C-alpha cells in the first residue's frame, strides 16, 4: 500500500474515533468537541506506548510533533479557518462595533490578568528563571477562538449580544496576543532585531485598518446593490414578471445570481486569500478568514454560500480538535510536575474567567451574561501551543514542562465547554423569567 493509502486510513480512524466519542459525550450533555479532543489524546498515546500500532498505520509520532506542515496540522488549521469564516458570515460589522468597548475591556483584561497570574505562579515555583515565567504567562493569556464559538454555534447562540462580545474580544485578543508574542519571543531569544518587531507591528496595524475599512466600504456597496435590486423588482412587478407573493430574493435567484455551489468556490478562494494575506504579515490566518466572512455577510442574501460552506466546515473542523489532543504526550511526562500542572490549570481558569467577567461588568452587562463571557474566555488554543513549542525549541522548557503547558491548554479546553453550556442555560432562564413577568401586562 502506498503512503496515500496509509494517510487515508489514519484520517478514517481519527474521524471515526472523534465522531464516536463526540456522540457519546453529547448523550451526557457534554459538547462533542471534548470527545474530539480526547480522540486525539488516545490516538497519539496508543502509538507512543504501543509502537506496533503506529508501525501498522505507518504513523511517526516524532515527525508529527516536528513537522508544522504535517497533513493533520494542515487539516486542523483549515478547519479553524473555515469556522472563523462562518462566524464572520453570521457577524454584522455594525453589531461588532456596538459591543466594541465591552469587547476591548474583556480582551485587555484577558491578557493582563492571566499574564500576571502566570508570572507570579512560576516565579514562586522557580524564582531565578524569569524567561520560564514569562513564557508560561504568555501561554496563559492566549484564548482559543474556535472552542467557545463552536459551543455557542451548537446552541444557536451566535445572534446574542454576548456572542458578539466574545467574538469581538477573541479577534482583539488574537491580534494583541500575536503582537505581544513577537515582543516576548524577542525578549527570550538572543539576537532578535527589535526594529523588525516594530516594523511588523506597524504592518499589522495598517492591515487591520485597511481590512476593516474595506468591510465598511463593502457594506455601503451591498446597500447600493440591494437598492438596485429593489428597483429592478419594482420595474419587473410593473410589467407582470413577478408572481403574487414572490419577493426580491426569489426574483434575483431567477434572473441573475449564480448557484450556491458556484458561490462556494468563490467563498473558499476569498477565505483562503485573506487568511494567506493575514499570515504573511504575522497575524493568525483566522483573523483574515473572519474578515473575509464579514465581507461575504454583506451579500449573503443575494450571493448565498452558507449552507454548502457549513457542510465543508463540519467535515474539516474536527481535525483541529483532534490535533489539539494529539499534542498531549504522556511518554516523557515527569509525575513530580503534577502539583504544578494543577496549579497552572487553576490559575489559567480563574484568571481568564475573572478578566472576562470583570470586563463584561465594566461594559455594564448583566451578571449572568458576564458569567457566560467569563467562562467562554477560559479555553486556551493554538497560540498557547505555539508558545510551548517556542519554549521547547529555545531550551527554556524541558520536555516535561512542555507537556505540562500542553496539558494545561487541553485541560482548559475540556473544562470550558460544559461551563459555557451551563452559563448559557442560566442566562436563558433569566430571559424567560423576565418575559413571563412581562406577559400579563402585555
NUPA-755318 format. One line per 2 residues: for each residue x, y, z of C-alpha. Coordinates in nm, 3 decimals, padded with zeros to 5 digits, always signed. Example, Ala and Ser with C-alpha at 12.3 -4.5 7.8 and 13.67 -1.06 7.14 Angstrom:
2
+01.230 -00.450 +00.780; +01.367 -00.106 +00.714;
***
This chain:
442
+00.000 +00.000 +00.000; +00.128 +00.349 -00.085;
+00.175 +00.636 +00.162; -00.150 +00.800 +00.047;
-00.336 +00.481 +00.137; -00.200 +00.490 +00.491;
-00.291 +00.859 +00.526; -00.650 +00.782 +00.421;
-00.665 +00.503 +00.683; -00.531 +00.742 +00.951;
-00.792 +01.002 +00.859; -01.066 +00.739 +00.870;
-00.963 +00.606 +01.214; -00.924 +00.954 +01.366;
-01.253 +01.083 +01.226; -01.437 +00.766 +01.334;
-01.297 +00.791 +01.687; -01.373 +01.165 +01.707;
-01.733 +01.123 +01.591; -01.791 +00.819 +01.816;
-01.653 +00.989 +02.128; -01.820 +01.318 +02.036;
-02.157 +01.144 +02.000; -02.105 +00.960 +02.330;
-02.026 +01.285 +02.515; -02.330 +01.457 +02.363;
-02.554 +01.187 +02.512; -02.436 +01.309 +02.854;
-02.496 +01.673 +02.754; -02.123 +01.740 +02.717;
-02.019 +01.921 +02.395; -01.889 +01.688 +02.126;
-01.562 +01.879 +02.087; -01.450 +01.737 +02.424;
-01.472 +01.388 +02.275; -01.292 +01.502 +01.960;
-01.001 +01.636 +02.166; -00.980 +01.316 +02.370;
-00.981 +01.110 +02.048; -00.655 +01.283 +01.957;
-00.509 +01.221 +02.305; -00.594 +00.849 +02.291;
-00.464 +00.804 +01.935; -00.121 +00.962 +01.987;
-00.058 +00.785 +02.320; -00.167 +00.447 +02.185;
+00.104 +00.488 +01.922; +00.362 +00.603 +02.179;
+00.303 +00.316 +02.420; +00.227 +00.052 +02.154;
+00.474 +00.123 +01.870; +00.346 -00.177 +01.672;
+00.015 +00.004 +01.631; +00.195 +00.307 +01.490;
+00.401 +00.085 +01.261; +00.085 -00.083 +01.135;
-00.056 +00.260 +01.039; +00.283 +00.400 +00.920;
+00.239 +00.691 +01.164; +00.556 +00.851 +01.306;
+00.474 +01.046 +01.626; +00.810 +01.227 +01.626;
+00.758 +01.350 +01.269; +00.409 +01.464 +01.368;
+00.549 +01.678 +01.651; +00.828 +01.831 +01.441;
+00.650 +01.900 +01.111; +00.443 +02.219 +01.103;
+00.323 +02.107 +00.760; +00.200 +01.764 +00.875;
-00.125 +01.685 +00.695; -00.322 +01.664 +01.024;
-00.195 +02.006 +01.127; -00.291 +02.149 +00.787;
-00.640 +01.996 +00.801; -00.688 +02.127 +01.154;
-00.581 +02.479 +01.055; -00.816 +02.471 +00.756;
-01.097 +02.361 +00.986; -01.050 +02.653 +01.225;
-01.007 +02.896 +00.933; -01.336 +02.778 +00.780;
-01.506 +02.806 +01.120; -01.400 +03.170 +01.156;
-01.523 +03.242 +00.803; -01.863 +03.101 +00.908;
-01.855 +03.317 +01.221; -01.782 +03.619 +01.001;
-02.084 +03.530 +00.786; -02.301 +03.546 +01.098;
-02.149 +03.873 +01.224; -02.260 +04.214 +01.102;
-01.996 +04.485 +01.113; -02.239 +04.725 +01.281;
-02.319 +04.470 +01.555; -01.949 +04.419 +01.624;
-01.895 +04.794 +01.657; -02.181 +04.822 +01.908;
-02.001 +04.591 +02.152; -01.653 +04.723 +02.070;
-01.591 +04.893 +02.405; -01.701 +04.592 +02.612;
-01.501 +04.355 +02.389; -01.194 +04.576 +02.435;
-01.231 +04.563 +02.816; -01.261 +04.183 +02.806;
-00.966 +04.140 +02.569; -00.727 +04.375 +02.753;
-00.805 +04.234 +03.095; -00.786 +03.885 +02.943;
-00.422 +03.949 +02.859; -00.302 +04.144 +03.162;
-00.453 +03.932 +03.442; -00.351 +03.584 +03.310;
-00.003 +03.712 +03.222; +00.049 +03.843 +03.576;
-00.104 +03.528 +03.726; +00.128 +03.303 +03.526;
+00.432 +03.518 +03.607; +00.368 +03.514 +03.983;
+00.297 +03.141 +03.990; +00.613 +03.043 +03.800;
+00.836 +03.289 +03.988; +00.715 +03.128 +04.309;
+00.797 +02.786 +04.158; +01.138 +02.884 +04.014;
+01.236 +03.238 +04.133; +01.552 +03.265 +03.924;
+01.400 +03.173 +03.586; +01.226 +03.485 +03.452;
+01.215 +03.358 +03.092; +01.031 +03.044 +03.203;
+00.780 +03.252 +03.399; +00.732 +03.493 +03.109;
+00.661 +03.218 +02.856; +00.417 +03.037 +03.087;
+00.237 +03.367 +03.148; +00.223 +03.421 +02.771;
+00.075 +03.073 +02.718; -00.192 +03.158 +02.977;
-00.323 +03.473 +02.812; -00.383 +03.319 +02.467;
-00.751 +03.216 +02.437; -00.893 +02.965 +02.189;
-01.131 +03.131 +01.948; -01.262 +02.808 +01.799;
-01.374 +02.617 +02.108; -01.604 +02.877 +02.266;
-01.750 +02.981 +01.931; -01.820 +02.622 +01.825;
-02.008 +02.556 +02.151; -02.214 +02.874 +02.105;
-02.290 +02.781 +01.741; -02.412 +02.438 +01.851;
-02.653 +02.610 +02.092; -02.774 +02.854 +01.820;
-02.648 +03.141 +02.035; -02.446 +03.330 +01.774;
-02.711 +03.601 +01.739; -02.686 +03.705 +02.104;
-02.512 +04.019 +02.225; -02.291 +03.801 +02.446;
-02.168 +03.607 +02.142; -02.083 +03.935 +01.966;
-01.878 +04.044 +02.269; -01.698 +03.708 +02.276;
-01.623 +03.727 +01.902; -01.503 +04.087 +01.928;
-01.289 +04.007 +02.232; -01.149 +03.698 +02.056;
-01.045 +03.899 +01.750; -00.884 +04.174 +01.961;
-00.727 +03.910 +02.187; -00.572 +03.725 +01.891;
-00.431 +04.046 +01.744; -00.280 +04.160 +02.075;
-00.159 +03.809 +02.164; +00.029 +03.765 +01.840;
+00.178 +04.114 +01.860; +00.289 +04.056 +02.219;
+00.419 +03.710 +02.129; +00.661 +03.872 +01.883;
+00.787 +04.107 +02.156; +00.813 +03.835 +02.422;
+00.989 +03.599 +02.178; +01.241 +03.879 +02.125;
+01.299 +03.908 +02.500; +01.373 +03.538 +02.548;
+01.559 +03.488 +02.217; +01.914 +03.619 +02.189;
+01.999 +03.823 +01.880; +01.647 +03.925 +01.773;
+01.633 +04.261 +01.594; +01.400 +04.496 +01.785;
+01.348 +04.713 +01.474; +01.193 +04.422 +01.284;
+00.945 +04.369 +01.567; +00.839 +04.737 +01.549;
+00.807 +04.722 +01.169; +00.591 +04.407 +01.188;
+00.366 +04.571 +01.447; +00.315 +04.872 +01.218;
+00.236 +04.642 +00.922; -00.023 +04.457 +01.130;
-00.188 +04.786 +01.232; -00.202 +04.907 +00.870;
-00.352 +04.575 +00.756; -00.627 +04.590 +01.021;
-00.717 +04.950 +00.937; -00.731 +04.857 +00.567;
-00.932 +04.539 +00.628; -01.200 +04.698 +00.845;
-01.212 +04.997 +00.610; -01.274 +04.751 +00.327;
-01.555 +04.587 +00.525; -01.715 +04.928 +00.577;
-01.681 +05.006 +00.205; -01.828 +04.670 +00.104;
-02.118 +04.733 +00.341; -02.203 +05.052 +00.151;
-02.171 +04.874 -00.186; -02.402 +04.598 -00.064;
-02.661 +04.858 +00.035; -02.645 +05.011 -00.314;
-02.676 +04.662 -00.467; -02.989 +04.589 -00.262;
-03.142 +04.922 -00.361; -03.074 +04.846 -00.728;
-03.232 +04.503 -00.688; -03.536 +04.661 -00.526;
-03.568 +04.897 -00.823; -03.543 +04.604 -01.066;
-03.805 +04.421 -00.862; -04.046 +04.715 -00.884;
-03.993 +04.751 -01.258; -04.046 +04.378 -01.311;
-04.357 +04.389 -01.094; -04.497 +04.671 -01.308;
-04.455 +04.453 -01.619; -04.606 +04.146 -01.454;
-04.281 +03.946 -01.440; -04.323 +03.852 -01.073;
-04.595 +03.626 -00.945; -04.801 +03.737 -00.648;
-04.632 +03.654 -00.317; -04.281 +03.635 -00.460;
-04.011 +03.852 -00.306; -03.690 +04.021 -00.417;
-03.466 +03.724 -00.332; -03.680 +03.489 -00.546;
-03.671 +03.734 -00.837; -03.293 +03.771 -00.801;
-03.248 +03.394 -00.786; -03.449 +03.350 -01.104;
-03.279 +03.622 -01.307; -02.925 +03.688 -01.201;
-02.715 +03.534 -00.928; -02.506 +03.217 -00.964;
-02.588 +02.895 -00.781; -02.481 +02.841 -00.422;
-02.238 +02.572 -00.535; -02.056 +02.816 -00.762;
-02.054 +03.075 -00.483; -01.890 +02.815 -00.257;
-01.579 +02.814 -00.478; -01.558 +03.194 -00.467;
-01.609 +03.193 -00.089; -01.329 +02.939 -00.037;
-01.094 +03.144 -00.257; -01.168 +03.468 -00.071;
-01.140 +03.293 +00.267; -00.803 +03.134 +00.186;
-00.677 +03.451 +00.016; -00.749 +03.672 +00.317;
-00.606 +03.406 +00.550; -00.288 +03.387 +00.345;
-00.254 +03.767 +00.350; -00.311 +03.768 +00.725;
-00.043 +03.505 +00.793; +00.201 +03.679 +00.557;
+00.206 +03.990 +00.775; +00.236 +03.796 +01.100;
-00.128 +03.763 +01.211; -00.318 +03.438 +01.257;
-00.495 +03.308 +00.947; -00.822 +03.306 +01.142;
-00.823 +03.689 +01.152; -00.819 +03.710 +00.772;
-01.084 +03.436 +00.749; -01.310 +03.621 +00.991;
-01.279 +03.945 +00.794; -01.347 +03.753 +00.469;
-01.663 +03.613 +00.625; -01.775 +03.962 +00.725;
-01.722 +04.077 +00.365; -01.941 +03.793 +00.234;
-02.203 +03.856 +00.503; -02.298 +04.184 +00.334;
-02.404 +03.990 +00.021; -02.544 +03.683 +00.195;
-02.899 +03.740 +00.072; -02.806 +03.765 -00.297;
-02.482 +03.559 -00.305; -02.554 +03.260 -00.078;
-02.285 +03.013 +00.018; -02.359 +02.947 +00.384;
-02.524 +02.604 +00.361; -02.255 +02.441 +00.148;
-01.971 +02.614 +00.336; -02.118 +02.488 +00.662;
-02.103 +02.130 +00.531; -01.737 +02.180 +00.438;
-01.660 +02.321 +00.783; -01.838 +02.033 +00.959;
-01.603 +01.789 +00.788; -01.278 +01.983 +00.844;
-01.329 +02.126 +01.194; -01.295 +01.801 +01.399;
-00.935 +01.775 +01.277; -00.849 +02.095 +01.465;
-00.968 +01.948 +01.795; -00.805 +01.613 +01.715;
-00.478 +01.797 +01.652; -00.501 +01.978 +01.988;
-00.548 +01.643 +02.161; -00.255 +01.486 +01.973;
-00.017 +01.744 +02.120; -00.053 +01.570 +02.459;
+00.214 +01.302 +02.511; +00.249 +01.107 +02.833;
+00.568 +00.923 +02.738; +00.802 +01.194 +02.872;
+00.595 +01.349 +03.149; +00.751 +01.397 +03.494;
+00.493 +01.294 +03.756; +00.659 +01.531 +04.000;
+00.515 +01.823 +03.799; +00.152 +01.718 +03.863;
+00.108 +01.970 +04.153; +00.248 +02.247 +03.931;
+00.021 +02.138 +03.643; -00.280 +02.152 +03.877;
-00.179 +02.499 +03.998; -00.124 +02.621 +03.641;
-00.468 +02.495 +03.537; -00.640 +02.660 +03.835;
-00.464 +02.991 +03.769; -00.540 +02.967 +03.396;
-00.911 +02.906 +03.461; -00.956 +03.169 +03.733;
-00.760 +03.450 +03.565; -00.940 +03.419 +03.232;
-01.281 +03.387 +03.397; -01.223 +03.688 +03.623;
-01.093 +03.901 +03.337; -01.389 +03.811 +03.114;
-01.643 +03.864 +03.394; -01.489 +04.190 +03.512;
-01.455 +04.324 +03.157; -01.820 +04.244 +03.080;
-01.936 +04.406 +03.402; -01.734 +04.718 +03.317;
-01.930 +04.714 +02.991; -02.249 +04.716 +03.203;
-02.365 +04.369 +03.111; -02.586 +04.160 +03.347;
-02.418 +03.921 +03.590; -02.528 +03.601 +03.412;
-02.419 +03.742 +03.074; -02.084 +03.835 +03.230;
-02.054 +03.482 +03.366; -02.111 +03.339 +03.016;
-01.846 +03.569 +02.871; -01.607 +03.481 +03.154;
-01.630 +03.103 +03.106; -01.612 +03.145 +02.727;
-01.267 +03.302 +02.766; -01.127 +03.001 +02.960;
-01.014 +02.766 +02.678; -00.661 +02.824 +02.552;
-00.576 +02.748 +02.193; -00.317 +02.725 +01.924;
-00.120 +03.032 +02.043; -00.058 +02.854 +02.375;
+00.072 +02.553 +02.182; +00.296 +02.784 +01.973;
+00.435 +02.939 +02.293; +00.509 +02.593 +02.434;
+00.688 +02.499 +02.110; +00.898 +02.818 +02.125;
+00.992 +02.743 +02.486; +01.097 +02.388 +02.396;
+01.296 +02.500 +02.089; +01.486 +02.768 +02.284;
+01.560 +02.532 +02.572; +01.356 +02.740 +02.819;
+01.112 +02.448 +02.865; +01.213 +02.094 +02.945;
+01.016 +01.822 +02.766; +00.814 +01.770 +03.087;
+00.740 +02.143 +03.118; +00.639 +02.149 +02.750;
+00.395 +01.863 +02.814; +00.266 +02.042 +03.127;
+00.182 +02.357 +02.929; +00.012 +02.150 +02.657;
-00.186 +01.962 +02.925; -00.290 +02.296 +03.075;
-00.415 +02.403 +02.730; -00.605 +02.075 +02.693;
-00.750 +02.093 +03.045; -00.892 +02.440 +02.988;
-01.028 +02.324 +02.650; -01.210 +02.033 +02.817;
-01.328 +02.227 +03.125; -01.476 +02.522 +02.935;
-01.749 +02.366 +02.711; -01.967 +02.228 +02.995;
-01.932 +02.560 +03.180; -02.037 +02.753 +02.868;
-02.336 +02.522 +02.828; -02.434 +02.576 +03.194;
-02.384 +02.954 +03.186; -02.587 +02.995 +02.867;
-02.873 +02.787 +03.012; -02.872 +03.001 +03.325;
-02.884 +03.319 +03.118; -03.174 +03.182 +02.910;
-03.368 +03.101 +03.227; -03.334 +03.462 +03.338;
-03.450 +03.588 +02.997; -03.752 +03.353 +03.000;
-03.842 +03.461 +03.354; -03.830 +03.828 +03.250;
-04.056 +03.759 +02.950; -04.305 +03.566 +03.163;
-04.307 +03.852 +03.412; -04.389 +04.100 +03.135;
-04.653 +03.887 +02.959; -04.952 +03.962 +03.188;
-04.923 +04.335 +03.123; -04.858 +04.291 +02.751;
***
